[in-house]
Amino acid sequence: MKPYFHPFPPIIDASTRVLFLGSFPSIASFEHSFYYAHGRNAFWPIMEEIFEVKFSNNNDKKNFCLAHGIGLWDVIASCERSNSSDTNLKNIVPNDFRALFETFPNIQAIAFTGKKAHDLFTKYFKDLPIETVLLPSTSPAHAAMTREEKKAIYKAFLTQFLTL
């Protein structure tokens, strides 16, 4: 097992209302220095379809998020792992969500993009008074649902907090 530290900052600003949280960046995300960077991860294609936009690069994605009140981060600040699977994360240190919510009080809800992120956040921060929802993972490893089914769930969540 090799130690890893989260390689990039959260995408967030004072207008962020919805915060998507994953567990920890995949190896592909490390390589591309951006969230949900695995070529088969459906997060960005789902956002493109819901908002009827097309992203050319990571800067487009970041600007899109900030313009629409969407934040991105991960529950884990550092851990040990041997691959991208959430099942082998060890010696987990969470990010400081108390400080984050003090700095960005406009966040109304957290959407977890996988069960591991949800479970870890609940373990470390169950006392934080914020609405949370567990969404289906957009990872290619989660093949139990189609991308269309995932998109419908993500859209239903987003329409509660944002103008689409």
KERO-930141 format. One record per residue (C-alpha): residue in three letters; residue number from 1; x, y, z. Coordinates in Angstrom, 1 decimal, decimal comma, always signed. Layout:
[r ALA; NUM; [X; Y; Z]]
...
! end
This chain:
[r MET; 1; [+0,0; +0,0; +0,0]]
[r LYS; 2; [+1,2; +3,4; -0,9]]
[r PRO; 3; [+0,3; +6,7; +0,9]]
[r TYR; 4; [-1,6; +9,3; -1,2]]
[r PHE; 5; [-2,6; +12,9; -0,4]]
[r HIS; 6; [-5,5; +14,6; -2,2]]
[r PRO; 7; [-3,8; +16,2; -5,3]]
[r PHE; 8; [-6,1; +19,2; -6,0]]
[r PRO; 9; [-8,3; +21,7; -4,2]]
[r PRO; 10; [-12,0; +21,6; -4,1]]
[r ILE; 11; [-14,0; +23,4; -6,7]]
[r ILE; 12; [-16,1; +25,7; -4,6]]
[r ASP; 13; [-16,9; +29,4; -4,1]]
[r ALA; 14; [-19,3; +31,6; -2,2]]
[r SER; 15; [-22,2; +30,8; -4,6]]
[r THR; 16; [-21,9; +27,0; -4,3]]
[r ARG; 17; [-25,2; +25,5; -3,1]]
[r VAL; 18; [-24,7; +21,8; -3,9]]
[r LEU; 19; [-21,5; +19,9; -3,1]]
[r PHE; 20; [-20,8; +16,6; -4,8]]
[r LEU; 21; [-18,5; +14,4; -2,8]]
[r GLY; 22; [-16,6; +11,4; -3,9]]
[r SER; 23; [-14,4; +9,2; -1,7]]
[r PHE; 24; [-10,9; +9,9; -3,1]]
[r PRO; 25; [-9,6; +10,6; -6,6]]
[r SER; 26; [-9,0; +7,6; -8,9]]
[r ILE; 27; [-5,6; +7,1; -10,4]]
[r ALA; 28; [-6,9; +8,5; -13,6]]
[r SER; 29; [-8,0; +11,6; -11,7]]
[r PHE; 30; [-4,6; +11,9; -10,2]]
[r GLU; 31; [-3,1; +11,7; -13,7]]
[r HIS; 32; [-5,4; +14,4; -15,1]]
[r SER; 33; [-5,5; +16,5; -12,0]]
[r PHE; 34; [-9,3; +16,7; -12,0]]
[r TYR; 35; [-12,4; +15,2; -10,6]]
[r TYR; 36; [-14,1; +12,2; -12,3]]
[r ALA; 37; [-11,4; +11,9; -15,0]]
[r HIS; 38; [-11,6; +8,2; -15,8]]
[r GLY; 39; [-12,6; +8,0; -19,4]]
[r ARG; 40; [-15,6; +5,8; -18,7]]
[r ASN; 41; [-16,8; +7,7; -15,6]]
[r ALA; 42; [-20,3; +9,0; -16,4]]
[r PHE; 43; [-20,3; +12,1; -14,2]]
[r TRP; 44; [-19,3; +14,7; -16,9]]
[r PRO; 45; [-21,4; +13,1; -19,7]]
[r ILE; 46; [-24,4; +13,2; -17,3]]
[r MET; 47; [-23,8; +16,9; -16,5]]
[r GLU; 48; [-23,5; +17,6; -20,2]]
[r GLU; 49; [-26,8; +15,9; -20,9]]
[r ILE; 50; [-28,7; +17,5; -18,0]]
[r PHE; 51; [-27,5; +21,0; -18,7]]
[r GLU; 52; [-27,2; +20,7; -22,5]]
[r VAL; 53; [-23,6; +21,8; -22,6]]
[r LYS; 54; [-20,3; +20,4; -24,0]]
[r PHE; 55; [-17,0; +20,4; -22,1]]
[r SER; 56; [-13,8; +20,8; -24,0]]
[r ASN; 57; [-11,4; +20,7; -21,1]]
[r ASN; 58; [-11,1; +20,8; -17,3]]
[r ASN; 59; [-11,3; +24,5; -17,2]]
[r ASP; 60; [-14,7; +24,4; -18,9]]
[r LYS; 61; [-15,8; +21,9; -16,3]]
[r LYS; 62; [-14,6; +24,0; -13,4]]
[r ASN; 63; [-16,1; +27,2; -14,8]]
[r PHE; 64; [-19,4; +25,4; -15,4]]
[r CYS; 65; [-19,5; +24,2; -11,8]]
[r LEU; 66; [-18,8; +27,6; -10,4]]
[r ALA; 67; [-21,4; +29,2; -12,7]]
[r HIS; 68; [-24,1; +26,8; -11,6]]
[r GLY; 69; [-23,6; +26,6; -7,9]]
[r ILE; 70; [-22,0; +23,2; -8,0]]
[r GLY; 71; [-19,0; +22,2; -5,9]]
[r LEU; 72; [-16,8; +19,2; -6,1]]
[r TRP; 73; [-14,5; +17,6; -3,5]]
[r ASP; 74; [-13,8; +14,3; -1,8]]
[r VAL; 75; [-14,3; +13,0; +1,7]]
[r ILE; 76; [-10,7; +11,8; +2,1]]
[r ALA; 77; [-7,7; +14,1; +2,5]]
[r SER; 78; [-5,2; +11,3; +2,6]]
[r CYS; 79; [-5,1; +7,5; +2,7]]
[r GLU; 80; [-3,2; +4,4; +1,6]]
[r ARG; 81; [-4,2; +2,3; -1,4]]
[r SER; 82; [-2,9; +0,0; -4,1]]
[r ASN; 83; [-5,4; +0,9; -6,9]]
[r SER; 84; [-8,5; +3,1; -7,5]]
[r SER; 85; [-11,0; +0,8; -5,8]]
[r ASP; 86; [-12,8; +2,2; -2,8]]
[r THR; 87; [-12,6; -1,3; -1,2]]
[r ASN; 88; [-8,9; -1,0; -0,5]]
[r LEU; 89; [-8,6; +2,4; +1,1]]
[r LYS; 90; [-6,7; +2,3; +4,4]]
[r ASN; 91; [-5,5; +4,7; +7,1]]
[r ILE; 92; [-8,1; +7,3; +6,0]]
[r VAL; 93; [-7,8; +10,9; +7,1]]
[r PRO; 94; [-11,0; +13,0; +6,2]]
[r ASN; 95; [-11,0; +16,5; +4,9]]
[r ASP; 96; [-12,1; +19,3; +7,3]]
[r PHE; 97; [-15,8; +19,8; +6,5]]
[r ARG; 98; [-16,5; +21,8; +9,6]]
[r ALA; 99; [-14,1; +24,5; +8,3]]
[r LEU; 100; [-15,4; +24,2; +4,8]]
[r PHE; 101; [-19,0; +24,8; +5,9]]
[r GLU; 102; [-17,9; +27,8; +8,0]]
[r THR; 103; [-16,1; +29,2; +5,0]]
[r PHE; 104; [-18,9; +28,4; +2,5]]
[r PRO; 105; [-22,2; +28,7; +4,4]]
[r ASN; 106; [-24,4; +28,8; +1,3]]
[r ILE; 107; [-24,0; +25,0; +0,7]]
[r GLN; 108; [-27,5; +23,6; +1,1]]
[r ALA; 109; [-26,9; +19,9; +0,3]]
[r ILE; 110; [-24,3; +17,3; -0,2]]
[r ALA; 111; [-24,6; +14,6; -2,9]]
[r PHE; 112; [-22,5; +11,6; -2,5]]
[r THR; 113; [-21,4; +10,0; -5,7]]
[r GLY; 114; [-20,8; +6,6; -4,1]]
[r LYS; 115; [-21,6; +4,6; -1,0]]
[r LYS; 116; [-18,0; +4,7; +0,4]]
[r ALA; 117; [-18,1; +8,6; +0,4]]
[r HIS; 118; [-21,5; +8,5; +2,1]]
[r ASP; 119; [-20,4; +6,0; +4,7]]
[r LEU; 120; [-17,1; +7,8; +5,5]]
[r PHE; 121; [-18,8; +11,2; +5,8]]
[r THR; 122; [-21,4; +9,8; +8,1]]
[r LYS; 123; [-18,8; +8,1; +10,2]]
[r TYR; 124; [-16,8; +11,3; +10,7]]
[r PHE; 125; [-19,4; +14,1; +10,4]]
[r LYS; 126; [-22,8; +12,7; +11,3]]
[r ASP; 127; [-23,4; +15,7; +13,6]]
[r LEU; 128; [-23,1; +18,3; +10,8]]
[r PRO; 129; [-26,6; +19,8; +10,1]]
[r ILE; 130; [-26,7; +19,6; +6,3]]
[r GLU; 131; [-29,0; +17,7; +3,9]]
[r THR; 132; [-27,3; +14,7; +2,3]]
[r VAL; 133; [-28,3; +12,3; -0,4]]
[r LEU; 134; [-26,6; +9,2; -1,7]]
[r LEU; 135; [-26,6; +9,1; -5,5]]
[r PRO; 136; [-25,6; +6,2; -7,7]]
[r SER; 137; [-22,0; +6,0; -8,5]]
[r THR; 138; [-21,0; +7,3; -11,9]]
[r SER; 139; [-18,0; +5,0; -11,9]]
[r PRO; 140; [-17,7; +2,4; -14,6]]
[r ALA; 141; [-17,5; -0,2; -11,8]]
[r HIS; 142; [-21,2; +0,5; -10,9]]
[r ALA; 143; [-22,9; -1,2; -13,8]]
[r ALA; 144; [-26,2; -2,1; -12,0]]
[r MET; 145; [-27,8; +1,0; -13,5]]
[r THR; 146; [-27,8; +2,5; -16,9]]
[r ARG; 147; [-26,4; +6,0; -17,5]]
[r GLU; 148; [-30,0; +7,1; -18,3]]
[r GLU; 149; [-31,2; +5,8; -15,0]]
[r LYS; 150; [-28,4; +7,6; -13,2]]
[r LYS; 151; [-29,0; +10,8; -15,2]]
[r ALA; 152; [-32,7; +10,8; -14,1]]
[r ILE; 153; [-31,7; +10,5; -10,4]]
[r TYR; 154; [-29,0; +13,2; -10,7]]
[r LYS; 155; [-31,4; +15,5; -12,5]]
[r ALA; 156; [-34,1; +15,0; -9,9]]
[r PHE; 157; [-31,6; +15,9; -7,2]]
[r LEU; 158; [-30,3; +19,0; -8,9]]
[r THR; 159; [-33,7; +20,4; -9,7]]
[r GLN; 160; [-34,3; +20,7; -5,9]]
[r PHE; 161; [-31,5; +23,2; -5,5]]
[r LEU; 162; [-30,5; +24,7; -8,9]]
[r THR; 163; [-32,1; +26,2; -11,9]]
[r LEU; 164; [-31,5; +23,9; -14,9]]
! end
